[in-house]
Amino acid sequence: MKEYRFNVKKEDLLYQYLESYKQDENCKTYMSCMNKILLEHQEMKEKLSNKNYLIEKIKQDLKDEYDVIWRARSYGIDRNIQILLEAMNSLLIAQNIPPTTTDKEKSVALLAGQTVVSDRLTHLRVQAMSKKNKRRNKINE
């Protein structure tokens, strides 16, 4: 096999990167550093060219991001909705109110309620994201 030599100055970015990599990875020679870097590059290139890997990575990231929010809200929301449905059903029966849908008419109270609920859900999402970021920062430290 034919051998090649490269001349690298200490001021070059390549030299600086190899030097730091050599210290971080405990490599004995610059050639072993280059071999490791090239193997890592090849592995990453294969992973990135694999569409399924990218899809799974994105899917997992989104699941991690939203899973906390859905779990926290789903139990309380389901319970609260069931209680509300029971209360509204009793009220409608007691008042003998004819059925009306929100497609036809929305009350001021309903519009205000929608705004409040939207604000609460936004607040919950911000809290969940900040907790997740704190956890990530602790892991990265």
Backbone as ProteinMPNN parsed JSONL, in Angstrom:
{"seq_chain_A": "MKEYRFNVKKEDLLYQYLESYKQDENCKTYMSCMNKILLEHQEMKEKLSNKNYLIEKIKQDLKDEYDVIWRARSYGIDRNIQILLEAMNSLLIAQNIPPTTTDKEKSVALLAGQTVVSDRLTHLRVQAMSKKNKRRNKINE", "coords_chain_A": {"N_chain_A": [[0.843, -1.169, 0.0], [0.497, 2.212, -0.773], [2.106, 4.94, 0.791], [1.343, 8.103, 2.237], [2.333, 11.4, 3.1], [1.539, 14.084, 5.237], [1.882, 17.509, 5.642], [1.526, 19.509, 8.366], [0.915, 22.531, 9.95], [1.46, 23.95, 13.206], [-0.274, 26.02, 13.648], [-2.457, 25.478, 12.157], [-5.893, 24.585, 11.846], [-6.502, 21.891, 11.682], [-4.348, 20.629, 12.979], [-4.699, 21.618, 15.596], [-7.194, 20.518, 16.216], [-6.622, 17.764, 16.027], [-4.744, 17.54, 18.074], [-6.252, 18.176, 20.383], [-8.131, 16.127, 20.223], [-6.49, 13.93, 20.444], [-5.645, 14.138, 23.092], [-8.126, 13.978, 24.438], [-9.11, 11.445, 23.708], [-7.098, 9.76, 24.387], [-5.157, 8.884, 22.511], [-2.235, 7.44, 21.025], [-0.778, 8.155, 18.785], [-0.855, 10.554, 16.076], [-1.794, 9.449, 13.79], [-3.382, 7.322, 14.671], [-5.364, 8.824, 15.82], [-6.454, 10.085, 13.557], [-7.426, 7.825, 12.207], [-9.434, 6.964, 14.009], [-11.129, 9.193, 13.959], [-11.926, 9.177, 11.283], [-13.287, 6.716, 11.174], [-15.407, 7.249, 12.942], [-16.603, 9.298, 11.501], [-17.417, 7.911, 9.217], [-19.288, 6.101, 10.333], [-21.211, 7.906, 11.279], [-21.983, 9.09, 8.891], [-23.194, 6.923, 7.614], [-25.332, 6.493, 9.374], [-26.748, 8.917, 9.097], [-27.425, 8.817, 6.427], [-29.219, 6.822, 6.405], [-32.546, 6.708, 6.209], [-34.513, 5.682, 7.909], [-33.262, 5.708, 10.391], [-33.041, 8.459, 10.873], [-35.76, 9.143, 10.92], [-36.665, 7.651, 13.134], [-35.116, 8.853, 15.134], [-36.058, 11.525, 15.145], [-38.715, 11.012, 15.755], [-38.466, 9.892, 18.316], [-37.372, 12.077, 19.716], [-39.493, 13.937, 19.537], [-41.453, 12.476, 20.883], [-40.335, 12.292, 23.441], [-40.389, 14.984, 24.093], [-43.132, 15.709, 24.111], [-44.428, 13.731, 25.569], [-44.311, 13.961, 28.369], [-45.955, 16.152, 28.826], [-48.458, 15.252, 27.879], [-48.963, 13.063, 29.555], [-49.127, 14.309, 32.06], [-51.318, 16.001, 31.805], [-53.442, 14.408, 30.874], [-54.701, 12.672, 32.788], [-55.869, 14.407, 34.74], [-57.442, 16.023, 33.086], [-59.206, 14.203, 31.826], [-60.67, 13.289, 34.074], [-61.745, 15.713, 35.025], [-63.306, 16.469, 32.818], [-65.215, 14.435, 32.762], [-66.558, 14.92, 35.184], [-67.548, 17.491, 34.65], [-69.238, 16.922, 32.455], [-71.187, 15.314, 33.681], [-72.26, 17.174, 35.524], [-73.209, 19.192, 33.777], [-75.083, 17.733, 32.301], [-76.973, 17.109, 34.286], [-77.808, 19.711, 34.928], [-78.903, 20.588, 32.471], [-81.034, 18.782, 32.197], [-82.532, 19.407, 34.517], [-83.23, 22.086, 34.027], [-84.636, 21.843, 31.739], [-83.672, 22.463, 29.12], [-83.48, 23.066, 25.653], [-81.582, 21.252, 23.146], [-78.62, 22.812, 21.897], [-76.033, 23.598, 19.659], [-72.533, 24.518, 19.594], [-71.8, 25.334, 17.141], [-73.836, 26.836, 16.135], [-74.22, 28.92, 17.994], [-72.224, 30.771, 20.287], [-71.587, 31.392, 23.636], [-70.619, 34.222, 25.683], [-69.364, 33.385, 27.978], [-68.429, 30.856, 27.211], [-66.545, 31.53, 25.241], [-64.729, 32.979, 26.825], [-63.939, 30.94, 28.542], [-62.661, 29.2, 26.738], [-60.443, 30.734, 26.062], [-59.132, 30.944, 28.559], [-58.552, 28.225, 29.077], [-56.864, 27.658, 26.928], [-54.702, 29.342, 27.553], [-53.876, 28.172, 29.967], [-53.034, 25.622, 29.106], [-50.899, 26.337, 27.482], [-49.216, 27.424, 29.417], [-48.727, 25.105, 30.966], [-47.304, 23.621, 29.097], [-45.004, 25.188, 28.765], [-43.934, 24.983, 31.357], [-43.417, 22.218, 31.463], [-41.511, 21.991, 29.425], [-39.435, 23.555, 30.465], [-38.734, 22.059, 32.715], [-37.847, 19.768, 31.452], [-35.643, 20.791, 30.052], [-34.031, 21.522, 32.221], [-33.461, 18.998, 33.244], [-32.014, 17.955, 31.083], [-29.815, 19.68, 31.107], [-28.649, 18.99, 33.571], [-27.892, 16.383, 32.999], [-26.024, 16.795, 30.972], [-24.017, 18.09, 32.348]], "CA_chain_A": [[0.0, 0.0, 0.0], [1.273, 3.424, -0.909], [2.021, 5.824, 1.951], [1.348, 9.535, 1.977], [2.68, 12.235, 4.249], [0.891, 15.382, 5.257], [2.554, 18.529, 6.434], [0.537, 20.314, 9.076], [1.525, 23.516, 10.841], [0.81, 24.038, 14.515], [-1.302, 27.054, 13.6], [-3.595, 24.987, 11.383], [-7.05, 24.079, 12.586], [-6.384, 20.433, 11.71], [-3.422, 20.27, 14.043], [-5.332, 21.924, 16.884], [-8.246, 19.528, 16.447], [-5.966, 16.479, 16.296], [-4.108, 17.623, 19.388], [-7.286, 18.069, 21.427], [-8.709, 14.787, 20.109], [-5.48, 13.001, 20.966], [-5.7, 14.214, 24.555], [-9.442, 13.52, 24.899], [-9.307, 10.014, 23.433], [-5.882, 9.037, 24.802], [-4.503, 8.252, 21.365], [-0.774, 7.517, 21.126], [-0.225, 8.842, 17.616], [-1.806, 11.333, 15.294], [-2.393, 8.537, 12.814], [-4.48, 6.604, 15.33], [-6.44, 9.82, 15.949], [-7.082, 10.228, 12.246], [-8.197, 6.606, 11.939], [-10.644, 7.006, 14.841], [-12.002, 10.251, 13.442], [-12.497, 8.716, 10.018], [-14.273, 5.679, 11.476], [-16.575, 7.941, 13.498], [-17.229, 10.014, 10.39], [-18.069, 6.922, 8.365], [-20.468, 5.623, 11.056], [-22.212, 8.971, 11.291], [-22.461, 9.244, 7.521], [-24.123, 5.821, 7.378], [-26.545, 6.744, 10.159], [-27.486, 10.034, 8.524], [-27.964, 8.448, 5.117], [-30.297, 5.88, 6.647], [-33.755, 7.484, 6.477], [-35.219, 5.14, 9.072], [-32.585, 6.186, 11.593], [-33.456, 9.848, 11.081], [-37.177, 9.154, 11.293], [-36.763, 7.171, 14.516], [-34.511, 9.862, 16.01], [-37.008, 12.635, 15.243], [-39.89, 10.485, 16.457], [-38.122, 9.756, 19.741], [-37.229, 13.424, 20.262], [-40.83, 14.503, 19.706], [-42.143, 11.716, 21.928], [-39.768, 12.733, 24.717], [-40.798, 16.358, 24.35], [-44.559, 15.85, 24.367], [-44.945, 12.671, 26.426], [-44.465, 14.491, 29.728], [-47.116, 17.039, 28.823], [-49.69, 14.477, 27.724], [-49.207, 12.27, 30.766], [-49.508, 15.192, 33.168], [-52.625, 16.592, 31.578], [-54.502, 13.479, 30.494], [-55.459, 12.164, 33.929], [-56.683, 15.482, 35.302], [-58.402, 16.493, 32.095], [-60.254, 13.182, 31.702], [-61.494, 13.314, 35.28], [-62.494, 16.975, 35.047], [-64.31, 16.45, 31.754], [-66.308, 13.556, 33.192], [-67.312, 15.649, 36.215], [-68.278, 18.556, 33.962], [-70.321, 16.331, 31.667], [-72.25, 14.916, 34.614], [-72.893, 18.382, 36.056], [-73.954, 19.842, 32.701], [-76.231, 16.887, 31.986], [-77.961, 17.327, 35.35], [-78.329, 21.07, 34.772], [-79.757, 20.638, 31.284], [-82.265, 18.046, 32.499], [-83.29, 20.153, 35.525], [-83.728, 23.333, 33.444], [-85.402, 21.477, 30.545], [-83.103, 23.313, 28.061], [-83.389, 22.344, 24.385], [-80.193, 21.119, 22.683], [-78.053, 23.824, 21.012], [-74.61, 23.315, 19.459], [-71.672, 25.704, 19.537], [-71.697, 25.769, 15.745], [-74.879, 27.838, 15.91], [-74.095, 30.068, 18.872], [-71.26, 30.649, 21.384], [-71.82, 32.405, 24.667], [-69.449, 34.969, 26.137], [-68.697, 32.538, 28.964], [-67.696, 29.808, 26.492], [-65.378, 32.154, 24.62], [-63.78, 33.272, 27.902], [-63.42, 29.649, 28.992], [-61.715, 28.703, 25.738], [-59.222, 31.533, 26.204], [-58.47, 30.548, 29.809], [-58.012, 26.867, 28.909], [-55.724, 27.762, 26.016], [-53.6, 29.931, 28.316], [-53.398, 27.167, 30.935], [-52.289, 24.576, 28.392], [-49.633, 26.943, 27.079], [-48.417, 27.516, 30.64], [-48.282, 23.749, 31.301], [-46.28, 23.217, 28.127], [-43.784, 25.93, 29.1], [-43.39, 24.371, 32.567], [-42.868, 20.903, 31.117], [-40.297, 22.185, 28.634], [-38.37, 24.048, 31.337], [-38.292, 20.914, 33.517], [-37.075, 18.888, 30.567], [-34.358, 21.45, 29.801], [-33.234, 21.411, 33.441], [-32.961, 17.617, 33.294], [-30.972, 17.824, 30.06], [-28.626, 20.399, 31.57], [-28.026, 18.188, 34.617], [-27.262, 15.223, 32.359], [-24.878, 17.27, 30.206], [-22.955, 18.605, 33.213]], "C_chain_A": [[0.893, 1.238, 0.0], [1.055, 4.327, 0.303], [2.087, 7.272, 1.502], [1.719, 10.263, 3.247], [1.961, 13.57, 4.1], [1.713, 16.317, 6.121], [1.485, 19.435, 7.05], [1.276, 21.258, 10.009], [0.76, 23.558, 12.154], [-0.31, 25.066, 14.532], [-2.559, 26.577, 12.873], [-4.688, 24.436, 12.301], [-6.99, 22.555, 12.708], [-5.468, 19.988, 12.842], [-4.062, 20.486, 15.417], [-6.411, 20.889, 17.217], [-7.63, 18.169, 16.778], [-5.333, 16.458, 17.688], [-5.15, 17.472, 20.502], [-7.933, 16.682, 21.406], [-7.768, 13.746, 20.698], [-5.509, 12.982, 22.495], [-7.015, 13.639, 25.094], [-9.604, 12.008, 24.781], [-8.103, 9.148, 23.82], [-5.253, 8.244, 23.658], [-2.989, 8.422, 21.51], [-0.166, 8.302, 19.97], [-1.314, 9.639, 16.907], [-2.512, 10.454, 14.262], [-3.547, 7.76, 13.434], [-5.671, 7.543, 15.557], [-7.19, 9.953, 14.631], [-7.937, 9.012, 11.91], [-9.498, 6.592, 12.733], [-11.634, 8.032, 14.312], [-12.679, 9.805, 12.155], [-13.53, 7.614, 10.229], [-15.554, 6.289, 12.043], [-17.345, 8.667, 12.396], [-18.006, 9.047, 9.503], [-19.341, 6.387, 9.034], [-21.579, 6.668, 11.024], [-22.806, 9.177, 9.9], [-23.47, 8.15, 7.18], [-25.432, 6.031, 8.13], [-27.387, 7.841, 9.523], [-28.072, 9.704, 7.152], [-29.113, 7.46, 5.256], [-31.546, 6.656, 7.072], [-34.481, 6.978, 7.713], [-34.582, 5.594, 10.373], [-33.019, 7.608, 11.907], [-34.908, 9.933, 11.529], [-37.337, 8.732, 12.746], [-36.204, 8.191, 15.502], [-35.467, 11.033, 16.216], [-38.236, 12.209, 16.036], [-39.629, 10.395, 17.956], [-37.98, 11.124, 20.407], [-38.589, 14.072, 20.507], [-41.6, 13.8, 20.817], [-41.64, 12.151, 23.3], [-40.277, 14.118, 25.095], [-42.257, 16.452, 24.777], [-45.132, 14.819, 25.328], [-45.216, 13.169, 27.843], [-45.733, 15.339, 29.82], [-48.405, 16.226, 28.775], [-49.99, 13.652, 28.963], [-49.711, 13.138, 31.909], [-50.933, 15.691, 33.004], [-53.738, 15.563, 31.418], [-55.335, 13.01, 31.679], [-56.396, 13.229, 34.471], [-57.764, 15.946, 34.352], [-59.537, 15.487, 31.943], [-61.207, 13.226, 32.888], [-62.359, 14.567, 35.309], [-63.58, 17.019, 33.981], [-65.492, 15.568, 32.161], [-67.182, 14.235, 34.245], [-68.156, 16.741, 35.565], [-69.454, 18.02, 33.156], [-71.493, 15.93, 32.557], [-72.998, 16.132, 35.142], [-73.744, 19.072, 34.993], [-75.2, 19.044, 32.32], [-77.335, 17.095, 33.019], [-78.611, 18.696, 35.211], [-79.285, 21.171, 33.596], [-81.09, 19.928, 31.521], [-83.133, 18.853, 33.467], [-83.917, 21.418, 34.939], [-84.585, 23.095, 32.2], [-84.995, 22.361, 29.352], [-83.007, 22.5, 26.772], [-81.932, 22.282, 23.904], [-79.8, 22.229, 21.697], [-76.565, 23.524, 20.875], [-73.821, 24.614, 19.363], [-71.45, 26.168, 18.104], [-72.695, 26.893, 15.46], [-74.64, 29.097, 16.732], [-73.072, 29.773, 19.966], [-71.511, 31.768, 22.377], [-70.506, 33.102, 25.017], [-68.654, 34.115, 27.128], [-67.887, 31.438, 28.288], [-66.435, 30.378, 25.853], [-64.304, 32.468, 25.666], [-63.14, 31.981, 28.407], [-62.403, 29.075, 28.029], [-60.387, 29.444, 25.843], [-58.438, 31.109, 27.437], [-57.822, 29.175, 29.665], [-56.794, 26.89, 27.997], [-54.498, 28.322, 26.737], [-53.01, 28.935, 29.313], [-52.563, 26.102, 30.248], [-50.94, 25.099, 27.915], [-48.686, 27.026, 28.277], [-47.88, 26.142, 31.05], [-47.166, 23.29, 30.363], [-44.959, 23.903, 28.435], [-43.132, 25.329, 30.343], [-42.734, 23.027, 32.256], [-41.568, 21.039, 30.34], [-39.151, 22.676, 29.514], [-37.851, 22.927, 32.238], [-37.424, 19.986, 32.684], [-35.699, 19.486, 30.287], [-33.457, 21.385, 31.022], [-32.635, 20.016, 33.556], [-31.842, 17.41, 32.286], [-29.682, 18.492, 30.506], [-27.911, 19.625, 32.664], [-27.297, 16.995, 34.024], [-25.994, 15.651, 31.643], [-23.741, 17.761, 31.087], [-22.06, 17.526, 33.723]], "O_chain_A": [[1.911, 1.29, 0.69], [-0.071, 4.457, 0.783], [2.773, 7.624, 0.543], [1.445, 9.785, 4.348], [1.802, 14.102, 3.001], [2.178, 15.946, 7.199], [0.667, 20.034, 6.353], [2.154, 20.841, 10.764], [-0.429, 23.243, 12.208], [-1.212, 24.976, 15.365], [-3.61, 27.211, 12.97], [-4.421, 23.902, 13.377], [-7.388, 21.999, 13.731], [-5.799, 19.061, 13.581], [-3.971, 19.625, 16.292], [-6.524, 20.444, 18.359], [-8.073, 17.498, 17.711], [-5.395, 15.447, 18.387], [-4.94, 16.721, 21.454], [-8.247, 16.128, 22.46], [-8.198, 12.805, 21.365], [-5.406, 11.92, 23.109], [-7.018, 12.906, 26.083], [-10.176, 11.371, 25.666], [-8.108, 7.938, 23.597], [-4.87, 7.086, 23.822], [-2.519, 9.423, 22.051], [0.821, 9.018, 20.139], [-2.51, 9.429, 17.11], [-3.668, 10.687, 13.91], [-4.578, 7.562, 12.792], [-6.827, 7.125, 15.496], [-8.42, 9.934, 14.603], [-9.044, 9.151, 11.389], [-10.549, 6.247, 12.195], [-12.833, 7.767, 14.229], [-13.874, 10.033, 11.965], [-14.545, 7.58, 9.533], [-16.656, 5.891, 11.665], [-18.576, 8.651, 12.366], [-19.127, 9.341, 9.088], [-20.366, 6.236, 8.369], [-22.741, 6.348, 10.773], [-24.006, 9.412, 9.763], [-24.483, 8.416, 6.532], [-26.511, 5.781, 7.593], [-28.607, 7.707, 9.421], [-29.102, 10.257, 6.765], [-29.895, 7.283, 4.322], [-31.593, 7.2, 8.175], [-35.011, 7.776, 8.486], [-35.284, 5.839, 11.355], [-33.328, 7.935, 13.053], [-35.241, 10.714, 12.421], [-38.059, 9.377, 13.507], [-36.758, 8.375, 16.586], [-35.661, 11.482, 17.346], [-38.734, 12.954, 16.88], [-40.474, 10.777, 18.765], [-38.421, 11.309, 21.541], [-38.815, 14.68, 21.553], [-42.309, 14.439, 21.595], [-42.435, 12.354, 24.218], [-40.559, 14.393, 26.261], [-42.586, 17.193, 25.703], [-46.226, 15.02, 25.854], [-46.237, 12.831, 28.441], [-46.486, 15.24, 30.789], [-49.334, 16.481, 29.541], [-51.144, 13.55, 29.378], [-50.619, 12.743, 32.642], [-51.671, 15.79, 33.984], [-54.877, 15.834, 31.798], [-56.561, 12.957, 31.582], [-57.589, 12.979, 34.643], [-58.884, 16.231, 34.774], [-60.706, 15.872, 31.93], [-62.425, 13.203, 32.71], [-63.557, 14.498, 35.582], [-64.662, 17.553, 34.223], [-66.645, 15.929, 31.923], [-68.408, 14.134, 34.197], [-69.334, 16.9, 35.888], [-70.541, 18.599, 33.174], [-72.651, 16.179, 32.221], [-74.227, 16.129, 35.204], [-74.869, 19.489, 35.27], [-76.251, 19.624, 32.047], [-78.503, 17.242, 32.66], [-79.826, 18.827, 35.358], [-80.355, 21.77, 33.708], [-82.142, 20.409, 31.101], [-84.341, 18.97, 33.259], [-85.029, 21.784, 35.321], [-85.189, 24.027, 31.669], [-85.846, 22.929, 28.668], [-82.51, 21.374, 26.786], [-81.139, 23.168, 24.224], [-80.554, 22.546, 20.778], [-75.902, 23.226, 21.869], [-74.379, 25.675, 19.085], [-70.963, 27.275, 17.878], [-72.432, 27.783, 14.651], [-74.83, 30.21, 16.241], [-73.043, 28.671, 20.513], [-71.632, 32.936, 22.007], [-69.424, 32.62, 24.682], [-67.423, 34.123, 27.117], [-66.784, 31.117, 28.731], [-65.371, 29.763, 25.924], [-63.116, 32.253, 25.426], [-61.938, 31.939, 28.669], [-61.389, 28.52, 28.454], [-59.324, 28.834, 25.725], [-57.221, 30.936, 27.374], [-56.679, 28.977, 30.079], [-55.802, 26.213, 28.267], [-53.385, 27.83, 26.551], [-51.793, 28.863, 29.481], [-51.504, 25.721, 30.747], [-49.947, 24.372, 27.944], [-47.497, 26.733, 28.158], [-46.717, 26.019, 31.436], [-46.206, 22.649, 30.791], [-43.904, 23.271, 28.374], [-41.911, 25.177, 30.386], [-41.634, 22.736, 32.728], [-40.624, 20.283, 30.572], [-38.01, 22.254, 29.327], [-36.649, 22.854, 32.497], [-36.401, 19.484, 33.148], [-34.7, 18.767, 30.285], [-32.246, 21.211, 30.885], [-31.468, 19.854, 33.913], [-30.838, 16.767, 32.591], [-28.592, 17.952, 30.313], [-26.681, 19.602, 32.69], [-26.214, 16.631, 34.484], [-24.988, 14.945, 31.698], [-22.604, 17.844, 30.623], [-21.117, 17.805, 34.464]]}, "name": "protein", "num_of_chains": 1, "seq": "MKEYRFNVKKEDLLYQYLESYKQDENCKTYMSCMNKILLEHQEMKEKLSNKNYLIEKIKQDLKDEYDVIWRARSYGIDRNIQILLEAMNSLLIAQNIPPTTTDKEKSVALLAGQTVVSDRLTHLRVQAMSKKNKRRNKINE"}
